């Protein structure tokens, strides 16, 4: 069985994280394209969304993203 690519999508308002969801992909290139399309380009907006590829069984702290 092929291992899927895990994308964590977080969203929120100002510095707060309000939503978290996981999206699975069969292709790394599709996952990268999704992250690029989903992540807000202007990180200074009041409401924001960030998508990033993550590793299985690793702990992540949900905070507002910084590039």
Secondary structure, 3 states (H helix, E strand, C coil): CCCCEEEEEEEEECCEEEEEEEEEECCHHHHHHHHHHHCCCCCCCCEEEEEEEECCCCCCCCCCCCC
